[in-house]
Amino acid sequence: MMPLEVEHLRTAYGPVVVNRDVSLTVHQHEIVTILGPNGAGKSTLLRAISGLLRPRNGVIRFDGKKVTGRPAAQMAALGVVMVPEGRHIFPDLTVQENLRLGAYCRKDRDAVEEDIRLMESYFHVLATKRGAKGSNLSGGQQQMLAIARGLMARPRILLLDEPSLGLSPLLIKDVRGVIMDVRAKFSAAVLLVEQNAGL
């Protein structure tokens, strides 16, 4: 089964072409990594897949259905969830509130509470900072919260944009373990972009 297929994708910002003729496939339970330096178009590719940027050409399919150009809210409802680069959290909300917002598309409220406990077991610091505002977390803690919030959606495919950015080597190892566990627990596929080949 191929949850995600990208064929001959072309993206641009105005006259500047960023991605040219990109094709890739991500199977169920698979982890695919795109490596490259800054400015190579990795983040732009994820933005196009997640619905944040409309591609100029090409086709995106999810579960065999064409989803090219669908807005991000529709893609998230389908199970395509992106954790963007740069610790995008809600700084004025608490850790718990950020996590609950990650599950806004879900109807299974009891399971949401279970998943909050699961995220706290993955990232122990989140359990000790439940009532803290996002703005009061360190950079590494904010990154962990951003990843955990994405996982709260129970994605079918998780798009991770440089998840190791700003993390210590020990935390990078933790993130690697979480990615492997989530793939098994949620039957999810993972597409991540990185500069750090060590992740």
C-alpha positions in Angstrom: 0.0 0.0 0.0 1.3 3.5 -0.9 -0.2 6.2 1.3 1.8 8.9 -0.5 2.8 9.3 -4.2 4.4 12.4 -5.6 4.9 12.6 -9.4 6.9 15.2 -11.3 6.2 17.9 -8.7 7.2 21.5 -9.5 7.0 24.3 -7.0 7.9 27.9 -7.1 7.6 31.2 -5.2 6.8 33.8 -7.9 9.3 33.4 -10.7 11.7 31.4 -8.6 11.4 27.6 -9.2 12.3 25.7 -6.1 11.5 22.0 -6.9 11.8 20.6 -10.4 10.3 17.3 -11.4 10.3 15.7 -7.9 8.9 12.2 -7.7 8.8 9.9 -4.6 6.7 7.2 -2.9 6.2 6.5 0.8 4.7 3.2 1.6 2.7 2.4 4.8 5.0 1.9 7.8 8.0 3.3 5.8 10.4 6.0 7.0 11.8 8.0 4.1 14.4 10.7 4.6 15.3 13.5 2.2 18.8 14.9 3.0 20.2 18.1 1.7 21.7 21.5 2.6 19.8 24.7 3.4 18.1 26.1 0.3 17.7 22.8 -1.5 13.9 23.0 -1.5 13.3 20.3 1.2 10.9 22.4 3.3 9.1 23.6 0.2 8.4 20.1 -0.9 6.8 19.3 2.5 4.8 22.5 2.3 3.4 21.4 -1.1 2.6 17.9 0.1 0.8 19.2 3.3 -1.3 21.7 1.4 0.5 24.8 2.6 1.7 25.6 -0.9 0.0 24.9 -4.2 2.4 23.2 -6.7 2.8 24.6 -10.2 2.8 21.1 -11.8 2.7 17.5 -10.9 0.5 15.2 -9.0 0.2 14.3 -5.3 -1.8 11.2 -4.4 -2.8 9.9 -0.9 -4.3 6.4 -0.6 -4.5 6.4 -4.4 -6.7 9.5 -4.6 -5.5 12.7 -6.2 -5.1 15.4 -3.5 -3.0 17.9 -5.4 -3.7 21.5 -4.3 -6.0 20.6 -1.4 -5.7 23.0 1.5 -3.8 22.1 4.6 -6.9 21.6 6.8 -8.3 19.0 4.4 -4.9 17.2 4.2 -4.7 17.2 8.0 -8.2 15.7 8.2 -7.0 12.9 5.8 -4.1 12.2 8.2 -1.3 14.1 6.5 0.3 16.0 9.4 3.3 18.3 9.1 5.6 19.4 11.9 7.3 22.5 10.4 10.8 23.6 11.0 11.4 26.3 13.6 9.4 25.2 16.7 6.0 26.4 15.7 4.0 26.2 18.9 1.4 28.4 20.5 3.6 30.4 22.9 0.7 31.8 25.0 -0.9 28.4 25.6 0.3 25.8 28.1 2.0 22.5 27.1 -1.3 20.7 27.7 -3.3 23.1 25.6 -0.8 22.8 22.8 -1.1 19.0 22.9 -4.9 19.1 22.9 -4.9 21.4 19.9 -2.9 18.8 18.0 -5.9 16.5 18.3 -8.5 19.0 17.2 -9.6 16.8 14.2 -10.2 13.8 16.5 -13.5 12.7 18.0 -12.2 10.0 20.3 -11.8 12.2 23.5 -10.8 9.3 25.8 -8.1 8.2 23.5 -6.8 11.8 23.3 -6.2 11.8 27.0 -4.4 8.5 26.7 -2.2 10.0 23.9 -1.3 13.0 26.1 0.1 10.5 28.6 1.9 8.7 25.8 3.5 12.0 24.6 4.6 12.7 28.2 6.2 9.2 28.3 8.0 9.9 25.1 9.2 13.4 26.1 9.4 13.3 30.0 10.0 17.0 30.3 6.5 17.7 28.9 5.0 15.9 32.0 6.9 18.2 34.3 5.9 21.3 32.3 2.2 20.6 31.8 1.0 24.0 33.0 3.9 26.0 31.6 3.3 28.3 28.7 5.1 27.4 25.5 7.1 30.7 25.6 8.6 29.6 28.9 10.1 26.4 27.4 13.7 26.1 26.2 14.3 25.8 22.4 14.8 22.0 22.7 11.6 21.7 24.8 9.6 23.7 22.3 10.9 21.4 19.5 9.8 18.3 21.5 6.4 19.9 22.1 6.0 20.7 18.4 6.7 17.0 17.5 4.4 15.7 20.2 1.6 18.1 19.1 1.9 16.7 15.5 1.7 13.1 16.9 -1.5 14.0 18.8 -3.3 14.0 15.5 -2.5 10.3 15.1 -1.2 10.9 11.6 -1.3 8.3 8.8 1.8 10.0 7.4 3.9 12.4 9.5 5.9 15.1 7.7 8.9 16.2 9.8 10.9 19.2 8.8 14.3 19.1 10.4 13.2 17.5 13.7 16.7 17.5 15.1 17.2 21.3 14.8 18.4 22.7 18.1 18.4 19.4 19.9 21.3 17.9 21.9 22.7 14.5 20.7 20.9 12.8 23.5 17.5 14.3 22.5 18.2 13.5 18.9 18.5 9.8 19.9 15.2 10.1 21.8 13.5 11.6 18.7 14.8 8.7 16.6 13.3 6.3 19.1 9.9 8.1 19.1 9.7 8.1 15.3 10.3 4.3 15.2 7.8 3.7 17.9 5.1 5.9 16.3 5.5 4.1 13.0 4.7 0.8 14.7 2.0 2.0 17.2 0.0 4.2 14.8 0.8 2.2 11.6 2.1 5.5 10.3 4.5 6.4 7.5 7.1 9.1 8.1 8.6 11.5 5.6 11.3 13.7 7.1 13.8 16.2 5.7 17.1 16.8 7.4 20.5 18.2 7.2 21.7 15.9 10.0 22.4 12.5 8.4 22.9 11.1 11.9 19.2 11.2 12.7 
